[in-house]
Amino acid sequence: MRDYADVDFYTDTSLVEDPHSYFDFLRAQNPVTKLPHRNVVAVTGYEETIQVMLDAEHFSSVNAVNGPIPDLPFEPKGDDITEEVRNARSKIAYSDQVVTEDGKRHADLRSILAMLFTPSRLKALEPNLRLTADTMIAEFANDGRVDLVAQYGGPYATLVIADLLGVPEKDRPLFRKYLENAIPAEVGGEVDMANSGFAKVGKHIFGYMTKRRLLNKPGIKQLRGLFGSDDSGEILTEVALAKFPDGSQPSLVDVTSLGAFLFGAGQDTTNRLLSNGFRIIAERPDVQEELRADPKRIGAFLEELLRFEGSVKSGGRLCVKTTTVGGVEIKAGTTLLLSHMAANRDPKRFDNPHEFDMNRPKAKEHLAFGRGAHTCIGAPLARKEVTVSIERLLARMGNIRLDEEFHGPEGNRRFDYEPTYILRALKSLHLKFDPI
């Protein structure tokens, strides 16, 4: 095993291709290990990861996206920095997103998202999932080859979120363009939220919300009613007019951020999960044959995929009150490298964790979607998207295999991954297939 003792997880691009060996190295030292740089402690054990995910008193999600980069805008002192974090939140990158909020503020924002992910709404969305999948596949079905990331996964996930949120048809091509190469938390990169594709999407969403709030002011709404103009029941209008549980109304910035977050989180993670899954399908003819013979096995395939090679590599937590995890003291002000991926390959929890096994008992106990208050609210949609995509792609693509022109011959494969410490993200997945 390589000696990773002095590497910096957040800048060392050599870890991008194979993060699993690095996490194995850390876990072999201790499931809770202090890293040599940036005042970071890595948590790579399954039980220890759950402990942190469930502990909102001692750990804040304020740095869930970027981890320790950039540094905190203040010098942590003492064993409780809860108040200092609260006062400095506006100066911390991405700290205004639902995924980085804490406590009541997080619960309030999540309540707005929850209205989009009800079982009835997801059930109503399912025909569109299939229609969108078939429409995307038709663009390359007769070619016999495809880059699944660029030609299917990315645009498919973007259009599904557009359906979920009710984005006007005329704007959807723009959204696809904005999000084509959007990569969060690039290794060694700088945070430039203002010029990102997510910011451009956010500007459109801000416009949608502003217009709908204006048109639904009492006097204007009454006047529109006289002319038979009614947008009640429209998803964007429902979101624009939604209230927090206490009856107060979110700001326009709040609802805009939620909409942009859906595109950021929903688009990238689903796309990457699909490509990780089809790499396995292309490399394992036995798995491909089993899924074709019995599509009901796609569910088992998906859960093991989420455990084995889920989209999320790591997230951050900030210790706000000094505490202990796995027998190791964590001082207030310390960043935790919390790795869903490492926890899902902890041999204390999963036997032979580096093997892909569709018959694995209790595979659903993986942490790909997190645990606790920050459990991924879009998990049911992600499962439906990936299940439908696998069904439809297998129905149109026979004998799926890797394109050796791009990925090399068997025994000498090569794959390029996006240089991000958050996601396990193939840059491309070039496949060949027999058109069906």
N, C-alpha and C positions, 0 to 999 in steps of 0.2 A: 504494500500500500504506500502511495506517495506520502511524503511528509508535508503536511499542510500547515505546520506550526506557525508560520509567519505570514500567511497570505491574508489579503484583505478581501473579504467576501463582496464588498460593495464596489470594488474597482478592478479586481483581478478577472480579466476576460477568459483566462484558462479554465475557470470554473463553470463557464456557461454551457459547454458541451456535456460535461459530466458532473452535475452537482451531487449526485448520489454518493460518489466515492468520498467527497468532501464531508458530507453529513455523516457517513459511516465513520470517518476518521474522528470527527468531533464526538460522536456518541460513544466511541471506544474509550475516549478520555473520561467522559461523564455525560449523562443526558442533559446536564446543565453546566455549560462550560464558558468561562470568560475568554473572549477573543483578544488578540494582541493589539487591536486597533479600536479607536473611537468609543471607548467605554461601552462596549456591547457584550451582552451575555447571550449565547446561543442556547436555545431549548430544542433538543432533537428527540427527546423521549415522548412516547405516546401519552402516558399518564401525566407527565409534567406539563405537556402542551395543553391538555384538557384543564389542568389546574389553573393555568394562566388565563385561558380563554374564559373560564367561569368566574374569575376574580376581578370584578370591576372596582373593588375598593382600593386595591393596591396597584392596579395597572390601568393606564389610560390608553385609549386607541388613537390618541391625537396624532401619533406618528405612524399609523397603520400602513400608510402608502409608502412613504419615503424612508422609514427607519431613522437612522442617525444623520441623514444628509438632507439639508444642511444642519449645522449644530443648533442646539437650542438657543434662542435669543436672550438667554439669561444664564447666570452661573448658579447651578443647583446647590443649595446649602441646607443642611439639616436632614431629618428623616421624614419630612412631610412637605412636599412641594405642590400639593394640590392647588392651593390658591395662586401660586406663581404661574402654573400652567394655565389656569383659567384666565389670568390677566394677560398672558402673552399669546394666547391662542391665535389671535388675528395675525400674528407675525410668523406663524408656523405654516409651512407649505402644505396645501391640500387640507388644512385642518377644519375647513368649513363644509366638508363632504359628509354625507350620512355615515359613511364607513369609518370616519375618524371622530365623530361626535361621541359624547358620553352621556350617561344618565338620562334625565328627562328630555333633554334636547334631542338626543338620539332616538328615544322612544317616540317623540312627537313627529319627527321627520319620517321615521319608519312607518308610522300610522298612515301617512299619505301614500307611500309606496304600496302598503298592504292592500289598498283598494284596487290596485292593478293586478294583484296576484291571487284573487279569490278563485276557488275551484271552478265556479260558474264562468268566470271570465276566461280562465285558461281553457276550459272545455270549448267555449265559443270560439277561441282562437285556433283550435287544432286544425280545422279545415284549411285555414290560411297557411298554417305551417306546411301542410302537404302541397298546397298550390304553389307556394313560394319555392319549395324544394324542387318541384317538377319544372317550374319555370326556369330556375337557375341551371338545373341539369340539362335542360334542352339546349342550352347555349354551347355545350361541349359534348353531348352524348354520342354524336356520330364521329367525333375526332379520334377516338381511341387513345387519347392521352389528355391529362389535365394537371394543372398545378392546383391542388385542392385548396390551399390557403388563399391564393389570390382570386381564383375563379369561382369558388363556392363558399368556403367557410366564412370569410370576412363579409362579403356582400349579403350572404344569407342571414347571418346574425344581425346585421344592421337593419335589414328590411323587416325582420321579425320584431325588433324593438320598435321600429317605426309603426308597425301594425298595432303593437301593444299600446303605444302612446297616442296613436291616431294622427301621425304626421301627414300633412297633405301630400298627395301623390306627386305634385310638381316639385316638391323639395327633396324627394328621396334620392334622386341621382346626385344631388349636391352632398347629401349626408354620406353617401357611399364614397364620394371623392375625398371629403374631409378626413374620413377615418381610415383611408387605405393604408397609411404607414404610421399610424399613431402608436407609439411604444411608450408605456409608462416606466419611470424610474430606470433609465438606461444606465448600465454599468459605466461609471466614470463620467456620466453626463451631468449637465446642469438642469435645474428645474426651470422650464420656460412655459408656464401655464398659459400666459397671455397670448402666445402665438400658436398654441396647439390646435389640432383638429377638434378637440373637445370644446375649446373656447369658441370656435366658429359655430359648432352645433348649438352651443349655449346661447349665442346671440339670436339665432332663429327661434329657439324655444322661448327666450325672453319676449320676443315679439308676439308669439302665439298667446302667451299668458297675459301680456298687457292688453292686447286687443280683446280677449275674451272677458277680462274683468271690466273693461270699459263698456263693452256691449251689454253686459249684464247688470250694470247699475240700474236701480229701480226705474227711473224715468225713461232711460233709453230702452230698457227691456220692454217696458209697457208700450212704447211707440213702435218697436219692432213687431210686437205681437199684433198690432193693428194691421200690419202688412203681411202677416203670416210667416214671419221670420222667427224660427225657433231652433236653437242649437242645444237644447236640453237633451241629455243622453249622449252627447258627443264626448269622447274620452278627454280630449284636451280641455274642454269646458269644465268637466267634472274635476279635473286636477286643479285648474285655475281657481275654482270656487271652493275647493276642499277646505275643511276646518281641522284644527288640531283637536284632540279629545276634550280639551277644556273650553272649546267653542271659539277660541281666537283664530285669526286667519294668518296663515304663513305669509311672509313677505314675497314679493315677486322674485327676489334673489333666491329665496328658499326653494320655490317650486321650479325655478330655472335650473338650479344646481341639481335637484333631484332628477330632472329630465336628462340633463347632460351626463349625470352619473350612470343612468341606465344604459346609455349608449356606450360609455367607457367600459363599465364592468361587464355588461351583457354581451357586447360585441366581441371583445377580445378573448374572454375566457371560453366562450362557446366555440369560437373559431379554433383556438389552440387545442381544446379538448378533442375536437373532431379530427384534427390533423394527427395528434398523438394516437388516436384510436385507429385511424386508417394506416398509419405506419405499421402497427401491429397486424392489422388485417392483411396488408400487403406482404409482410414478412412471415406470416404464419398461415400457410395454406390450410392447415388443419382447422384453425379457428374460423377462417373464411368459409370453409366447407360446412362447418357446424352451424354457423349463422344463416347460411343459405338454406340448409336443410330444415332448420327450425327457427324461424324469426322470433319466437318467444324467448329464445336464449339471449336476445339482444340486451334484455334487462340485466342479466347476470354479467354479460360482457361489459356493460357500462359501469356497473358498480366496481368491478375489479379494475377497470381502466381508471376510474376516479382514485382508487387506492394506489395503483401501480404507477401511473403517470398523469396525475391530475394537472390542470392548468396552473394552479397556484403553487409557486415555489416557496415563497416566504411572505411574511407580513411583519409589521413592527408593533411593539407595545412599549410604553414608557412607564417605568416604575415611579409612582408618585408617593408611595409610602414604603419605607424600608420593610422588607419581609424576607421570607425564606421559601425557596422552591427546590424540591429534591435535595434538601439538606444544605443548599448553598445560599448564603446571604446575598440578597439583591438590594443594593443601596438605592435610595430615592435619587432620581436623575439618570439612572442606567437605562439604556435602550435594550430591549429584548429582541433578538432575531428569532421570530417564532415561525418555524417551518412546518407547514401542513405536510409537505412532501417527505420530510425526514420522519415525522411522526407516523406516517402511513407505511414506512418501511422499517419500523422498530421491530427487531426480531423478538423482543419480549412480548409483543402483542400479536404479531403475524408470523407464522412459521414460513420459512423460506421466502422472505419478503421480496427478494429480487426476482422471483419467478412469477410470471403471469399465469394465474390459475383461475379459470372461469368457474371452477367448482369449489372455490375457497369458502369455507364456512364463515359466516358473520362478516363477509366483505363489506356489508353496508355500514359497519361501524367505523369506516374510514373518516378522516377529518377534512376531506376535500372542501366541504362547504362550511367548515368551522363548527363551533359549538357556542352555546350561550346566547347572550343578547345580540351578538353580531353574526349569528348563523345566517348564511346567504339567503336573503328573502326570495331571490330568483331561482333557487335550486329546482323547484318543480318545473319551471319553464325550461331551464337548461336541460333537464332530463328529457323532456318532451322533444325539444329541438334536436338533440343528438339522436334520440331513438328514431324519430321520423326521418332524419337525414340518412342514418345507416340503412333503414328499410328501403328508402327510395333510391339511394345510390347503388345498393346491391341489386335492386330490381333492374337497373339500366346498365350496370357495368359488370361484365363477366370476367373471370380470370384476372382479378386485379393484382398487379405486381408493381414493384418499384421500377422507375425509369432509370436504367443504368447509365444513360447519357449524363444524368444529373447527380445520381447517388452512388455510382460506381457498381462494380460487380459484387456478387455474393462473396463474403469473406473479406471484402475491403470496401464496405459501405462508408459513405460520408454524408453528413447532415449538417446544415447550418442553423444555428439557433439565434434568436434575437438576443442582443446583449442587455438583458434586463434581469435584475435580481428579484423581481416580483413573480414573473411568469415563466413557465416551461413552454417556450414558444418557438416552434419551427418557423424559419423564415419562409420556407416553401416545402411542399411535398409533391413531387412530380410522380404521377402514376401513369402506367399504361394499362389498358383494359380492352376486352372484346365487347364492342357495342351490343347491347341486347335491344 
